[in-house]
Amino acid sequence: MQDEWTNVGRGGQLMKFTYSDELPEGKVFLTAQIAGHEVVCSVILPQPELPFSREGVESHFEHGTDFGLRPRAK
């Protein structure tokens, strides 16, 4: 299963999230990206929480998306 969505984060910034459980050995891949920025934060979970929820994915990035903020090059 793959899912991609946007949501407004705590700081009022638009965030893009992805979830994919198509990795080997039952692992899942999560990403978060602040809209308009090049940096993408990603996590591979060896033992994912089941069932999948968007809120669960977003909670993995609540405190870790302020890294290297710079606008995307034009």
Secondary structure, 3 states (H helix, E strand, C coil): CEEEEEEECCCCCEEEEEEECCCHHHCEEEEEEECCECCEEEEEECCCCCCCCHHHHHHCCCCCCCCCCCECCC
